[in-house]
Amino acid sequence: MPLVEIVRAERTAEDVLDATFAFGAKLGKTPIRCNDTPGFVVNRVLIPLLNDCVRVLDETGVSPEDLDKGMKHGAGWPMGPLALLDLVGADVHVHASEALYEKLREPRMAPPARLVRMLKAGKLGRKTGEGFYRYS
């Protein structure tokens, strides 16, 4: 991934933050600065968004294929949210969702029941050959 999140802790000196940012850029990464908070930036936004996608899947009756097409061609995502969840793995996503929910108590952070059922059934995505899609 080209992104690296440079996290400022409570006692991080400004020169240390600047040096770390510069080092990330020197490595060819795209650094961004943020404070030390649960999920930092990307996961704080992405996890509830992916959870919403799974909830929409169940609430609207849209197929996984059509939801992924909708987000790719309607929202400009490089890959569909369900394909992304299959790539990451239901186990990893559920764990991250639970950790964020535990810290923030925001309902959108809690993993959707469908993902928890998939985890319990061993349908983790690409790593097990089945998730929202089947893989051979």
N, CA, C and O atoms as a MOPAC input file, in Angstrom:
PM7 MOZYME 1SCF
protein

 N      0.83100 1    -1.18500 1     0.00000 1
 C      0.00000 1     0.00000 1     0.00000 1
 C      0.87600 1     1.25000 1     0.00000 1
 O      1.87400 1     1.32200 1     0.71700 1
 N      0.50200 1     2.20100 1    -0.78900 1
 C      1.31400 1     3.42100 1    -0.82500 1
 C      1.10400 1     4.34000 1     0.38100 1
 O      1.93800 1     5.20300 1     0.65200 1
 N     -0.00500 1     4.15900 1     1.10600 1
 C     -0.30100 1     5.04300 1     2.23100 1
 C      0.40100 1     4.58900 1     3.50200 1
 O      0.52500 1     3.39200 1     3.76000 1
 N      0.85900 1     5.55700 1     4.29500 1
 C      1.33200 1     5.28100 1     5.65000 1
 C      0.76600 1     6.37500 1     6.54900 1
 O      0.91400 1     7.56500 1     6.27000 1
 N      0.12000 1     5.95500 1     7.62600 1
 C     -0.45000 1     6.90700 1     8.56800 1
 C      0.59500 1     7.21100 1     9.64800 1
 O      1.04700 1     6.31200 1    10.35700 1
 N      0.96200 1     8.46000 1     9.75900 1
 C      1.92900 1     8.90800 1    10.75800 1
 C      1.11000 1     9.37900 1    11.95800 1
 O      0.41300 1    10.39100 1    11.89600 1
 N      1.21100 1     8.63000 1    13.04000 1
 C      0.32100 1     8.83300 1    14.19200 1
 C      1.03300 1     9.61600 1    15.28500 1
 O      2.11400 1     9.25200 1    15.74900 1
 N      0.38800 1    10.70000 1    15.67400 1
 C      0.90600 1    11.55000 1    16.74100 1
 C      0.30900 1    11.05800 1    18.06300 1
 O     -0.90400 1    11.10600 1    18.26500 1
 N      1.16800 1    10.59100 1    18.94500 1
 C      0.72500 1    10.23400 1    20.29300 1
 C      0.68400 1    11.49100 1    21.14300 1
 O      1.11100 1    12.55900 1    20.70300 1
 N      0.18100 1    11.37000 1    22.33700 1
 C      0.00500 1    12.53200 1    23.21400 1
 C      1.30000 1    13.29900 1    23.43700 1
 O      1.29400 1    14.52700 1    23.52400 1
 N      2.41300 1    12.57400 1    23.52900 1
 C      3.68000 1    13.23100 1    23.85500 1
 C      4.66100 1    13.26500 1    22.68500 1
 O      5.85700 1    13.47000 1    22.89100 1
 N      4.17200 1    13.06800 1    21.46800 1
 C      5.06100 1    13.09500 1    20.30700 1
 C      5.50500 1    14.52800 1    20.02300 1
 O      4.67900 1    15.43300 1    19.89800 1
 N      6.79400 1    14.71700 1    19.92600 1
 C      7.33500 1    16.03800 1    19.60300 1
 C      7.10600 1    16.33300 1    18.11900 1
 O      7.11500 1    15.42600 1    17.28600 1
 N      6.90500 1    17.59200 1    17.80700 1
 C      6.62600 1    18.01700 1    16.42700 1
 C      7.76400 1    17.63700 1    15.48500 1
 O      7.51100 1    17.22600 1    14.35200 1
 N      9.02300 1    17.76800 1    15.93700 1
 C     10.14700 1    17.42400 1    15.07100 1
 C     10.19900 1    15.92800 1    14.77400 1
 O     10.61100 1    15.52600 1    13.68600 1
 N      9.78500 1    15.10700 1    15.72600 1
 C      9.73600 1    13.65500 1    15.50800 1
 C      8.64900 1    13.33300 1    14.48600 1
 O      8.86500 1    12.51800 1    13.58900 1
 N      7.50000 1    13.95500 1    14.61200 1
 C      6.40900 1    13.76000 1    13.65900 1
 C      6.85000 1    14.17600 1    12.25300 1
 O      6.60100 1    13.46100 1    11.28300 1
 N      7.49900 1    15.32500 1    12.15000 1
 C      7.97400 1    15.81900 1    10.85300 1
 C      9.02300 1    14.88700 1    10.24900 1
 O      8.99300 1    14.61000 1     9.05000 1
 N      9.94400 1    14.40600 1    11.07300 1
 C     10.99300 1    13.50000 1    10.58300 1
 C     10.39500 1    12.18100 1    10.10800 1
 O     10.82400 1    11.63400 1     9.09300 1
 N      9.41500 1    11.67400 1    10.83100 1
 C      8.76300 1    10.42400 1    10.44600 1
 C      7.98000 1    10.60500 1     9.15500 1
 O      7.99400 1     9.73100 1     8.28800 1
 N      7.30000 1    11.73300 1     9.02700 1
 C      6.56700 1    12.05400 1     7.80000 1
 C      7.53700 1    12.08800 1     6.61600 1
 O      7.26500 1    11.49600 1     5.57200 1
 N      8.65100 1    12.77000 1     6.77900 1
 C      9.65400 1    12.87400 1     5.71500 1
 C     10.23600 1    11.50600 1     5.36600 1
 O     10.47500 1    11.20700 1     4.19600 1
 N     10.46200 1    10.67500 1     6.38800 1
 C     10.98800 1     9.33000 1     6.15000 1
 C      9.99400 1     8.50600 1     5.33400 1
 O     10.39000 1     7.79400 1     4.41200 1
 N      8.71300 1     8.59700 1     5.66700 1
 C      7.68600 1     7.88000 1     4.89800 1
 C      7.68800 1     8.30400 1     3.43800 1
 O      7.59100 1     7.46800 1     2.54000 1
 N      7.79900 1     9.60700 1     3.20700 1
 C      7.84900 1    10.12300 1     1.84100 1
 C      9.10500 1     9.64000 1     1.11600 1
 O      9.05500 1     9.30800 1    -0.06800 1
 N     10.23200 1     9.60300 1     1.83400 1
 C     11.49900 1     9.14200 1     1.24500 1
 C     11.40600 1     7.67500 1     0.81600 1
 O     12.05300 1     7.26000 1    -0.14500 1
 N     10.60500 1     6.90600 1     1.53000 1
 C     10.40000 1     5.49400 1     1.18300 1
 C      9.45000 1     5.31900 1    -0.00500 1
 O      9.20100 1     4.19900 1    -0.45100 1
 N      8.92800 1     6.42900 1    -0.50600 1
 C      8.01700 1     6.36600 1    -1.63600 1
 C      6.55600 1     6.20200 1    -1.22900 1
 O      5.69600 1     5.93400 1    -2.06800 1
 N      6.28800 1     6.36300 1     0.03900 1
 C      4.92100 1     6.24700 1     0.54600 1
 C      4.22200 1     7.60200 1     0.46600 1
 O      4.85800 1     8.63700 1     0.27100 1
 N      2.91400 1     7.57000 1     0.62000 1
 C      2.12400 1     8.78900 1     0.74500 1
 C      1.75400 1     8.91400 1     2.21000 1
 O      0.79800 1     8.28100 1     2.65800 1
 N      2.49000 1     9.71700 1     2.96800 1
 C      2.20000 1     9.83000 1     4.40100 1
 C      1.07000 1    10.82600 1     4.67800 1
 O      0.91300 1    11.83300 1     3.98700 1
 N      0.29700 1    10.50900 1     5.70400 1
 C     -0.69200 1    11.45100 1     6.22600 1
 C     -0.51700 1    11.49600 1     7.73800 1
 O     -0.09300 1    10.51500 1     8.34900 1
 N     -0.84000 1    12.62700 1     8.33400 1
 C     -0.70900 1    12.79000 1     9.78600 1
 C     -2.07500 1    12.62000 1    10.44200 1
 O     -3.09900 1    13.03300 1     9.89700 1
 N     -2.06900 1    12.00800 1    11.61300 1
 C     -3.30400 1    11.92500 1    12.39900 1
 C     -2.95300 1    11.75100 1    13.87100 1
 O     -1.81600 1    11.43900 1    14.22500 1
 N     -3.94600 1    11.96000 1    14.71000 1
 C     -3.76800 1    11.73400 1    16.14800 1
 C     -3.98700 1    10.26500 1    16.48100 1
 O     -4.59300 1     9.52300 1    15.70800 1
 N     -3.49100 1     9.86400 1    17.62800 1
 C     -3.65000 1     8.49200 1    18.10200 1
 C     -5.09700 1     8.31000 1    18.56600 1
 O     -5.48000 1     8.75900 1    19.64700 1
 N     -5.87700 1     7.65100 1    17.73700 1
 C     -7.28900 1     7.42100 1    18.00300 1
 C     -7.64900 1     6.04600 1    17.46200 1
 O     -6.99900 1     5.58400 1    16.52500 1
 N     -8.64700 1     5.37700 1    18.00400 1
 C     -8.99800 1     4.04000 1    17.51100 1
 C     -9.25000 1     4.02600 1    15.99800 1
 O    -10.06000 1     4.79500 1    15.48100 1
 N     -8.54700 1     3.14900 1    15.31800 1
 C     -8.71100 1     2.99900 1    13.88300 1
 C     -7.93800 1     3.98200 1    13.03800 1
 O     -7.90800 1     3.86000 1    11.81400 1
 N     -7.30500 1     4.96800 1    13.68100 1
 C     -6.59600 1     6.03900 1    12.97500 1
 C     -7.52900 1     6.66100 1    11.93200 1
 O     -8.64600 1     7.04300 1    12.28000 1
 N     -7.11800 1     6.77500 1    10.68200 1
 C     -7.95300 1     7.44000 1     9.68300 1
 C     -8.66300 1     6.44000 1     8.77900 1
 O     -9.89300 1     6.40200 1     8.73800 1
 N     -7.90500 1     5.64300 1     8.06600 1
 C     -8.49500 1     4.78400 1     7.03800 1
 C     -9.45900 1     3.76500 1     7.63900 1
 O    -10.59000 1     3.63800 1     7.17000 1
 N     -9.03100 1     3.04200 1     8.66600 1
 C     -9.93100 1     2.04200 1     9.24800 1
 C    -11.12500 1     2.68000 1     9.95000 1
 O    -12.20500 1     2.09200 1     9.99800 1
 N    -10.94000 1     3.85500 1    10.48400 1
 C    -12.04500 1     4.54800 1    11.15200 1
 C    -13.16200 1     4.88300 1    10.16700 1
 O    -14.33700 1     4.89700 1    10.53100 1
 N    -12.78600 1     5.15200 1     8.92200 1
 C    -13.76400 1     5.43900 1     7.87300 1
 C    -14.21000 1     4.15300 1     7.18200 1
 O    -15.40200 1     3.95100 1     6.95400 1
 N    -13.25900 1     3.28900 1     6.85000 1
 C    -13.54300 1     2.12100 1     6.01500 1
 C    -14.37100 1     1.05900 1     6.72900 1
 O    -15.28700 1     0.49700 1     6.12700 1
 N    -14.07900 1     0.77200 1     7.98000 1
 C    -14.77700 1    -0.31300 1     8.67000 1
 C    -16.28600 1    -0.05700 1     8.77400 1
 O    -17.06200 1    -0.94200 1     8.41400 1
 N    -16.73700 1     1.10900 1     9.24700 1
 C    -18.18800 1     1.29200 1     9.27700 1
 C    -18.80600 1     1.35600 1     7.88100 1
 O    -19.96000 1     0.97000 1     7.69500 1
 N    -18.04300 1     1.84300 1     6.90200 1
 C    -18.54900 1     1.89700 1     5.53700 1
 C    -18.75900 1     0.48900 1     4.98100 1
 O    -19.78500 1     0.21500 1     4.35700 1
 N    -17.80100 1    -0.39800 1     5.20200 1
 C    -17.95800 1    -1.78700 1     4.76100 1
 C    -19.09800 1    -2.46600 1     5.51000 1
 O    -19.85700 1    -3.23800 1     4.92400 1
 N    -19.21800 1    -2.18000 1     6.80200 1
 C    -20.33300 1    -2.73400 1     7.57400 1
 C    -21.66400 1    -2.26100 1     6.99000 1
 O    -22.60600 1    -3.04600 1     6.87500 1
 N    -21.74200 1    -0.98300 1     6.62300 1
 C    -22.95800 1    -0.45800 1     6.00200 1
 C    -23.26200 1    -1.18500 1     4.69900 1
 O    -24.42200 1    -1.47800 1     4.40800 1
 N    -22.23500 1    -1.47800 1     3.91600 1
 C    -22.43800 1    -2.19400 1     2.65200 1
 C    -23.05000 1    -3.56800 1     2.89200 1
 O    -23.94600 1    -3.98200 1     2.15600 1
 N    -22.58000 1    -4.27600 1     3.90500 1
 C    -23.14100 1    -5.59600 1     4.22000 1
 C    -24.58800 1    -5.44700 1     4.69000 1
 O    -25.44400 1    -6.25300 1     4.32500 1
 N    -24.86000 1    -4.43800 1     5.48200 1
 C    -26.23600 1    -4.21500 1     5.93800 1
 C    -27.15200 1    -3.87200 1     4.76700 1
 O    -28.28900 1    -4.34100 1     4.71700 1
 N    -26.67200 1    -3.06100 1     3.82400 1
 C    -27.44900 1    -2.72500 1     2.62900 1
 C    -27.70200 1    -3.97800 1     1.80200 1
 O    -28.79000 1    -4.14900 1     1.25300 1
 N    -26.71800 1    -4.84400 1     1.71100 1
 C    -26.87200 1    -6.11200 1     0.99100 1
 C    -28.06800 1    -6.87800 1     1.54300 1
 O    -28.89700 1    -7.37300 1     0.77900 1
 N    -28.15900 1    -6.97600 1     2.85300 1
 C    -29.24600 1    -7.71600 1     3.47900 1
 C    -30.57500 1    -6.97100 1     3.41500 1
 O    -31.62100 1    -7.59300 1     3.22800 1
 N    -30.55000 1    -5.65600 1     3.56700 1
 C    -31.79700 1    -4.88600 1     3.63000 1
 C    -32.44800 1    -4.68200 1     2.27100 1
 O    -33.67400 1    -4.60700 1     2.18600 1
 N    -31.66000 1    -4.58900 1     1.21000 1
 C    -32.21500 1    -4.25900 1    -0.10700 1
 C    -32.41500 1    -5.46500 1    -1.00900 1
 O    -33.13900 1    -5.37600 1    -2.00100 1
 N    -31.79400 1    -6.58200 1    -0.68700 1
 C    -31.89400 1    -7.75500 1    -1.54700 1
 C    -31.03800 1    -7.66700 1    -2.79600 1
 O    -31.19400 1    -8.48400 1    -3.70300 1
 N    -30.13200 1    -6.69100 1    -2.86600 1
 C    -29.21500 1    -6.58600 1    -3.99400 1
 C    -28.25200 1    -7.77800 1    -3.94100 1
 O    -27.91200 1    -8.26000 1    -2.86100 1
 N    -27.82500 1    -8.23900 1    -5.09200 1
 C    -26.85400 1    -9.34300 1    -5.12000 1
 C    -25.46600 1    -8.80800 1    -4.78800 1
 O    -25.20300 1    -7.62200 1    -4.98500 1
 N    -24.56900 1    -9.66900 1    -4.28600 1
 C    -23.19100 1    -9.22300 1    -4.04800 1
 C    -22.54900 1    -8.63100 1    -5.31000 1
 O    -21.84500 1    -7.62300 1    -5.25000 1
 N    -22.80700 1    -9.27600 1    -6.44500 1
 C    -22.22800 1    -8.79300 1    -7.70500 1
 C    -22.72000 1    -7.38200 1    -8.03100 1
 O    -21.93900 1    -6.51300 1    -8.41800 1
 N    -24.04200 1    -7.16900 1    -7.86800 1
 C    -24.58200 1    -5.85300 1    -8.20000 1
 C    -24.15300 1    -4.77700 1    -7.20600 1
 O    -23.92000 1    -3.63400 1    -7.60000 1
 N    -24.04600 1    -5.12200 1    -5.93600 1
 C    -23.55400 1    -4.14300 1    -4.96700 1
 C    -22.12600 1    -3.74300 1    -5.31000 1
 O    -21.78700 1    -2.56000 1    -5.29300 1
 N    -21.28600 1    -4.73600 1    -5.62200 1
 C    -19.90200 1    -4.42700 1    -5.99000 1
 C    -19.84700 1    -3.58900 1    -7.26400 1
 O    -19.06700 1    -2.64000 1    -7.34300 1
 N    -20.66000 1    -3.92600 1    -8.25900 1
 C    -20.70500 1    -3.12400 1    -9.48700 1
 C    -21.15700 1    -1.70100 1    -9.18300 1
 O    -20.60700 1    -0.73900 1    -9.72000 1
 N    -22.15600 1    -1.57300 1    -8.32400 1
 C    -22.66500 1    -0.25300 1    -7.97200 1
 C    -21.59900 1     0.62600 1    -7.35300 1
 O    -21.48400 1     1.80200 1    -7.70000 1
 N    -20.81800 1     0.07000 1    -6.44000 1
 C    -19.79100 1     0.86900 1    -5.77800 1
 C    -18.60300 1     1.13400 1    -6.69700 1
 O    -17.97400 1     2.18800 1    -6.60400 1
 N    -18.29200 1     0.19500 1    -7.57700 1
 C    -17.19600 1     0.42000 1    -8.52300 1
 C    -17.57400 1     1.46800 1    -9.55700 1
 O    -16.81100 1     2.39800 1    -9.81700 1
 N    -18.74500 1     1.31600 1   -10.14200 1
 C    -19.11200 1     2.17600 1   -11.26500 1
 C    -19.93400 1     3.39500 1   -10.85000 1
 O    -20.04600 1     4.35700 1   -11.61000 1
 N    -20.50500 1     3.35700 1    -9.65100 1
 C    -21.29200 1     4.49000 1    -9.18600 1
 C    -20.55000 1     5.38200 1    -8.20800 1
 O    -20.83600 1     6.57400 1    -8.10100 1
 N    -19.58400 1     4.79200 1    -7.48800 1
 C    -18.84000 1     5.56500 1    -6.49400 1
 C    -17.34700 1     5.64000 1    -6.81300 1
 O    -16.59000 1     6.30300 1    -6.10400 1
 N    -16.92600 1     4.95800 1    -7.88000 1
 C    -15.53600 1     5.04100 1    -8.30100 1
 C    -14.55800 1     4.22200 1    -7.47100 1
 O    -13.35300 1     4.46800 1    -7.51100 1
 N    -15.07300 1     3.23700 1    -6.70900 1
 C    -14.16900 1     2.39600 1    -5.93000 1
 C    -13.34700 1     1.52000 1    -6.87000 1
 O    -13.86500 1     1.08300 1    -7.89800 1
 N    -12.08500 1     1.25200 1    -6.55100 1
 C    -11.27400 1     0.39000 1    -7.41700 1
 C    -11.72400 1    -1.07300 1    -7.39600 1
 O    -11.48100 1    -1.81300 1    -8.34900 1
 N    -12.37700 1    -1.48400 1    -6.31300 1
 C    -12.96500 1    -2.82600 1    -6.24200 1
 C    -14.20400 1    -2.73100 1    -5.37200 1
 O    -14.34100 1    -1.80800 1    -4.56900 1
 N    -15.09600 1    -3.68200 1    -5.53500 1
 C    -16.32700 1    -3.65700 1    -4.76500 1
 C    -16.08300 1    -3.95800 1    -3.29400 1
 O    -15.09600 1    -4.60900 1    -2.95000 1
 N    -16.97600 1    -3.49000 1    -2.41800 1
 C    -16.79600 1    -3.69100 1    -0.97700 1
 C    -16.83100 1    -5.15800 1    -0.55400 1
 O    -16.13000 1    -5.54500 1     0.38100 1
 N    -17.62300 1    -5.96200 1    -1.21800 1
 C    -17.70000 1    -7.37400 1    -0.82700 1
 C    -16.48000 1    -8.13500 1    -1.33000 1
 O    -15.98900 1    -9.03700 1    -0.65200 1
 N    -15.99300 1    -7.77900 1    -2.50500 1
 C    -14.73200 1    -8.35900 1    -2.98400 1
 C    -13.59300 1    -7.95400 1    -2.05400 1
 O    -12.70000 1    -8.75700 1    -1.78100 1
 N    -13.61800 1    -6.71900 1    -1.57000 1
 C    -12.59900 1    -6.25800 1    -0.62400 1
 C    -12.69400 1    -7.02700 1     0.69000 1
 O    -11.67300 1    -7.43300 1     1.24600 1
 N    -13.90400 1    -7.22800 1     1.18800 1
 C    -14.06600 1    -8.00300 1     2.42300 1
 C    -13.56800 1    -9.43300 1     2.24100 1
 O    -12.95800 1    -9.99600 1     3.15000 1
 N    -13.82300 1   -10.02300 1     1.07900 1
 C    -13.30500 1   -11.37300 1     0.81200 1
 C    -11.78200 1   -11.37600 1     0.74900 1
 O    -11.15100 1   -12.35200 1     1.15300 1
 N    -11.19400 1   -10.31100 1     0.25400 1
 C     -9.73200 1   -10.21500 1     0.19300 1
 C     -9.13500 1   -10.06700 1     1.59100 1
 O     -8.15700 1   -10.73400 1     1.92700 1
 N     -9.72000 1    -9.20100 1     2.39300 1
 C     -9.24400 1    -8.95900 1     3.76200 1
 C     -9.50700 1   -10.17900 1     4.64300 1
 O     -8.65100 1   -10.58300 1     5.43000 1
 N    -10.66900 1   -10.74700 1     4.50700 1
 C    -11.07900 1   -11.90100 1     5.31400 1
 C    -12.09300 1   -11.49400 1     6.37000 1
 O    -11.91300 1   -10.49500 1     7.06700 1
 N    -13.14800 1   -12.26600 1     6.48000 1
 C    -14.19300 1   -11.98200 1     7.47600 1
 C    -13.61400 1   -11.98800 1     8.88200 1
 O    -14.03900 1   -11.20500 1     9.73100 1
 N    -12.64400 1   -12.86700 1     9.13600 1
 C    -12.05000 1   -12.94400 1    10.47100 1
 C    -11.33300 1   -11.65200 1    10.84200 1
 O    -11.48600 1   -11.15600 1    11.95900 1
 N    -10.56100 1   -11.11100 1     9.92400 1
 C     -9.81400 1    -9.88600 1    10.17700 1
 C    -10.78100 1    -8.71400 1    10.33700 1
 O    -10.63800 1    -7.90000 1    11.25000 1
 N    -11.76400 1    -8.63800 1     9.44400 1
 C    -12.70400 1    -7.51600 1     9.50300 1
 C    -13.56100 1    -7.56100 1    10.76600 1
 O    -13.75800 1    -6.53300 1    11.41400 1
 N    -14.06700 1    -8.72700 1    11.12100 1
 C    -14.89400 1    -8.82900 1    12.33200 1
 C    -14.06700 1    -8.45100 1    13.55800 1
 O    -14.55500 1    -7.73500 1    14.43200 1
 N    -12.83300 1    -8.91800 1    13.63300 1
 C    -11.96900 1    -8.57600 1    14.76600 1
 C    -11.76400 1    -7.05800 1    14.85000 1
 O    -11.87300 1    -6.47400 1    15.92800 1
 N    -11.47100 1    -6.43200 1    13.72500 1
 C    -11.25800 1    -4.98100 1    13.71200 1
 C    -12.54400 1    -4.23900 1    14.07500 1
 O    -12.51000 1    -3.26100 1    14.82000 1
 N    -13.66500 1    -4.70200 1    13.55200 1
 C    -14.95700 1    -4.07500 1    13.87600 1
 C    -15.25500 1    -4.16300 1    15.36400 1
 O    -15.66500 1    -3.18300 1    15.98600 1
 N    -15.04400 1    -5.33900 1    15.92400 1
 C    -15.30600 1    -5.51900 1    17.35500 1
 C    -14.40300 1    -4.63000 1    18.20400 1
 O    -14.83900 1    -4.06600 1    19.20800 1
 N    -13.14400 1    -4.51000 1    17.79600 1
 C    -12.20600 1    -3.66500 1    18.55100 1
 C    -12.63000 1    -2.19400 1    18.49300 1
 O    -12.59700 1    -1.49900 1    19.50800 1
 N    -13.02400 1    -1.72700 1    17.32100 1
 C    -13.48200 1    -0.34200 1    17.21100 1
 C    -14.78000 1    -0.12500 1    17.97500 1
 O    -14.95000 1     0.89400 1    18.64400 1
 N    -15.68700 1    -1.07300 1    17.87600 1
 C    -16.96100 1    -0.93700 1    18.59300 1
 C    -16.72300 1    -0.89300 1    20.10500 1
 O    -17.34700 1    -0.10400 1    20.81600 1
 N    -15.82200 1    -1.74000 1    20.58500 1
 C    -15.51200 1    -1.78000 1    22.01800 1
 C    -14.99300 1    -0.42100 1    22.50300 1
 O    -15.34200 1     0.02800 1    23.59500 1
 N    -14.16400 1     0.22300 1    21.69200 1
 C    -13.57800 1     1.51100 1    22.08500 1
 C    -14.54200 1     2.68100 1    21.91200 1
 O    -14.56600 1     3.59000 1    22.74200 1
 N    -15.33500 1     2.66800 1    20.84200 1
 C    -16.12600 1     3.84100 1    20.47400 1
 C    -17.62300 1     3.71600 1    20.76300 1
 O    -18.31200 1     4.72500 1    20.91000 1
 N    -18.11500 1     2.50800 1    20.84300 1
 C    -19.54200 1     2.24500 1    21.08600 1
 C    -20.45200 1     2.90900 1    20.05300 1
 O    -21.58500 1     3.27600 1    20.36400 1
 N    -19.96500 1     3.05900 1    18.85100 1
 C    -20.77700 1     3.56500 1    17.75400 1
 C    -21.39000 1     2.36700 1    17.03200 1
 O    -20.65200 1     1.48000 1    16.60400 1
 N    -22.71600 1     2.31100 1    16.88100 1
 C    -23.37500 1     1.13100 1    16.28700 1
 C    -22.83700 1     0.72700 1    14.91600 1
 O    -22.78500 1    -0.46300 1    14.60400 1
 N    -22.43700 1     1.69900 1    14.09400 1
 C    -21.92900 1     1.35100 1    12.76100 1
 C    -20.60400 1     0.60900 1    12.81300 1
 O    -20.21200 1    -0.02400 1    11.83300 1
 N    -19.91200 1     0.67700 1    13.93700 1
 C    -18.63800 1    -0.02400 1    14.07700 1
 C    -18.84300 1    -1.51500 1    14.36300 1
 O    -17.96600 1    -2.32300 1    14.06100 1
 N    -19.97000 1    -1.88100 1    14.93100 1
 C    -20.23300 1    -3.27900 1    15.29100 1
 C    -20.35600 1    -4.12100 1    14.02700 1
 O    -20.98800 1    -3.69300 1    13.06100 1
 N    -19.76300 1    -5.31000 1    14.02000 1
 C    -19.84600 1    -6.14100 1    12.81800 1
 C    -21.27800 1    -6.59500 1    12.55700 1
 O    -21.98500 1    -6.97600 1    13.49100 1
 N    -21.71300 1    -6.55800 1    11.30400 1
 C    -23.04700 1    -7.03400 1    10.96800 1
 C    -23.19300 1    -8.52600 1    11.26200 1
 O    -22.23400 1    -9.29100 1    11.16000 1
 N    -24.39500 1    -8.91600 1    11.62200 1
 C    -24.66300 1   -10.32000 1    11.96700 1
 C    -24.24600 1   -11.26200 1    10.83700 1
 O    -23.74400 1   -12.35600 1    11.09700 1
 N    -24.44900 1   -10.85300 1     9.61000 1
 C    -24.08100 1   -11.70900 1     8.47500 1
 C    -22.58400 1   -12.02900 1     8.48000 1
 O    -22.19800 1   -13.16900 1     8.22200 1
 N    -21.74700 1   -11.04800 1     8.76700 1
 C    -20.29700 1   -11.29300 1     8.80700 1
 C    -19.91600 1   -12.20100 1     9.96900 1
 O    -19.01800 1   -13.03200 1     9.83500 1
 N    -20.57900 1   -12.05300 1    11.08900 1
 C    -20.30700 1   -12.92400 1    12.24000 1
 C    -20.70100 1   -14.35900 1    11.90000 1
 O    -19.97800 1   -15.29500 1    12.23800 1
 N    -21.84600 1   -14.53800 1    11.23300 1
 C    -22.26500 1   -15.88900 1    10.81200 1
 C    -21.26600 1   -16.48700 1     9.82300 1
 O    -20.93600 1   -17.66900 1     9.90900 1
 N    -20.78700 1   -15.67000 1     8.88300 1
 C    -19.79400 1   -16.15400 1     7.91900 1
 C    -18.52700 1   -16.60500 1     8.63200 1
 O    -17.95400 1   -17.64200 1     8.29600 1
 N    -18.09400 1   -15.82800 1     9.61200 1
 C    -16.90800 1   -16.16900 1    10.39000 1
 C    -17.09900 1   -17.50800 1    11.09200 1
 O    -16.23300 1   -18.37900 1    11.02600 1
 N    -18.22600 1   -17.66600 1    11.75800 1
 C    -18.50100 1   -18.91400 1    12.48600 1
 C    -18.59500 1   -20.11600 1    11.55500 1
 O    -18.26900 1   -21.23600 1    11.94700 1
 N    -19.04100 1   -19.88300 1    10.31900 1
 C    -19.15800 1   -20.96300 1     9.33500 1
 C    -17.84400 1   -21.23400 1     8.60700 1
 O    -17.76600 1   -22.14500 1     7.78300 1
 N    -16.81200 1   -20.44500 1     8.90800 1
 C    -15.51700 1   -20.63500 1     8.25500 1
 C    -15.46600 1   -20.07100 1     6.84900 1
 O    -14.55900 1   -20.39800 1     6.08200 1
 N    -16.42900 1   -19.22700 1     6.49900 1
 C    -16.45600 1   -18.59500 1     5.17500 1
 C    -15.74800 1   -17.24800 1     5.27200 1
 O    -16.37900 1   -16.19700 1     5.38900 1
 N    -14.42700 1   -17.30900 1     5.21900 1
 C    -13.61100 1   -16.12900 1     5.46300 1
 C    -13.27600 1   -15.34100 1     4.21400 1
 O    -12.71000 1   -14.25200 1     4.30600 1
 N    -13.61300 1   -15.86800 1     3.04900 1
 C    -13.27400 1   -15.19300 1     1.80000 1
 C    -12.24800 1   -15.97300 1     1.01700 1
 O    -12.26800 1   -17.20400 1     1.01100 1
 N    -11.35700 1   -15.27000 1     0.35900 1
 C    -10.37100 1   -15.91900 1    -0.51100 1
 C     -9.53400 1   -16.98000 1     0.21500 1
 O     -9.21300 1   -18.02200 1    -0.35600 1
 N     -9.18600 1   -16.70800 1     1.46800 1
 C     -8.29300 1   -17.63600 1     2.18200 1
 C     -8.91200 1   -18.99500 1     2.44300 1
 O     -8.18900 1   -19.96900 1     2.65200 1
 N    -10.24600 1   -19.08500 1     2.43500 1
 C    -10.91600 1   -20.37800 1     2.63200 1
 C    -11.65200 1   -20.84000 1     1.38400 1
 O    -12.23500 1   -21.92400 1     1.37500 1
 N    -11.63300 1   -20.03200 1     0.33100 1
 C    -12.28500 1   -20.40100 1    -0.91700 1
 C    -13.73700 1   -19.98000 1    -1.02000 1
 O    -14.36400 1   -20.16100 1    -2.06400 1
 N    -14.28400 1   -19.41700 1     0.06100 1
 C    -15.66700 1   -18.96100 1     0.01500 1
 C    -15.88000 1   -17.83900 1     1.01800 1
 O    -15.39600 1   -17.87600 1     2.14900 1
 N    -16.61200 1   -16.85300 1     0.56300 1
 C    -17.02300 1   -15.72100 1     1.38300 1
 C    -18.30900 1   -15.21000 1     0.76800 1
 O    -19.31700 1   -15.91700 1     0.74900 1
 N    -18.28100 1   -13.99800 1     0.26900 1
 C    -19.41600 1   -13.49900 1    -0.50200 1
 C    -19.39700 1   -14.13400 1    -1.88900 1
 O    -20.43100 1   -14.24600 1    -2.54900 1
 N    -18.20700 1   -14.54700 1    -2.32000 1
 C    -18.00800 1   -15.22500 1    -3.59600 1
 C    -17.30900 1   -16.55800 1    -3.32900 1
 O    -16.79400 1   -16.79100 1    -2.23600 1
 N    -17.29800 1   -17.42200 1    -4.33300 1
 C    -16.56400 1   -18.69300 1    -4.26900 1
 C    -15.27800 1   -18.55200 1    -5.07200 1
 O    -15.25600 1   -17.93000 1    -6.13400 1
 N    -14.21600 1   -19.13700 1    -4.54900 1
 C    -12.90100 1   -19.08000 1    -5.19500 1
 C    -12.36100 1   -20.48700 1    -5.33600 1
 O    -12.56700 1   -21.34100 1    -4.47400 1
 N    -11.66200 1   -20.71400 1    -6.44500 1
 C    -11.08000 1   -22.05800 1    -6.64300 1
 C     -9.57000 1   -22.01400 1    -6.64600 1
 O     -8.92200 1   -23.05000 1    -6.80100 1

